[in-house]
């Protein structure tokens, strides 16, 4: 098999995902096609039966069949389903709702195989490694499942255990997705989303996610980014127990709390929905703009509210990183769009990020940006249509042949997650009119101005 330069780079970079032969790709393509065809067949049979009874198929029926097909296709497609579940406005509400079951309710692995993972990694069975270990998982997702346990010192913990044989199942799917992404970039929409880059990030994220020691290190690094700032007391990560952690087993503090999307439970516990949304947004912005490291998978299963009202972020298998130069440009971009309304300067910032390959006239680009972004500062989040906003931004991107940088796609995904929680917990909250958010933006503006003066001095 001929190996391309990109494939050689991927093989070096991805230490966990094994390389895939052409035969394996063809075989997996056949299996994928068969599952997809079976899903279509099941839907047609179901629809025919419903039509006989005088009931045409609904959007919910279609969403249910797509969800079932993704689950049959395996863990890679379950991960993609998790993106759908937490991206309201991009996908239909019925599809996003149906895919929520893939966040943490995937069918668990064979208990004997899970037990063997612990034996292989620790040299002892779970009843010796832990004082207590519940073989029934409390959550089960695409890559791993989570069990409750107790350490010998009496500490309650959760144990995240990787699904046996997961790397061999993921690799052919990733290879196929990379090929499909190349085809997708033939279209304007695929180029705008940088489909190949998105899939590369997806694959790299999966590779890093397959060694839980990476996740443990990233959790500590992320919190260290916030520790010196004003938000350290509002958001945290669980403690990790290194003596009980390996590449395939991650043992963490057990968090007693509720998911952020469980609005009823959040309110029953007396937590302030506006404060929770504000803290999540500020911690995301601060970790991205100042720390350079942000959580890249803020779906509802990964954002908990503990008994004190503190946000607890879990599952750091996917993160995003901005280098110093990118953070400087992004700070200026946010100030230009949200604070100063300087759309020409914003257009120049986007050009510096490498996102625009056919910028056209500055005046036209500024007018397009203004038309799309002006509603963000005044509209109530509960009444905003992010689907319409997405279509408008796609139109602007097509007009200027824009390709969104990889990390911007990832941070945009997180903002969609945050938007969902805002609509659930604080639908009338105007983020940009909030005093603390405005104050944060004012600080960003001062930093951007300092950066601009420093550049002028450096130039001469």
SULLIN-V31219 format. One line per field, one symbol per residue. phi: phi as a letter, one per 40 degrees, with the letter a starting at -180 (. if undefined). A space follows every 10 residues. Layout:
phi: ???
This chain:
phi: .cbcdccccc cccccccccb cdcccccccc cccccccccc cccccccccc cdcgbccbcc cccccccccd ccchcccccc cccccbbcgc bccccccccc cccabcdccc dcccdcdccc cbgacccccb caacccccaa bccabbbcab cccgccbbbc bcccgccccc dccccccccc cccccccccc cccfdccccc cdcccccccc bcccccccdc ccccccdccc bccbaabccb bccbbbcbbb bbdccbabcc ccdccccccg cccccccccc cccccccccb cgbbcbaccd cbbbbcccgc cbcbfccbbb bbcdcccccc ccccccccbc gccccccccc cccgcbbbcg cccccccccc cccdcccbcc dcbcbccccc cccccccccb fcbcddcccc ccccccccdc ccccbacbcc dcccdccccc cccccccccc ccccccccci
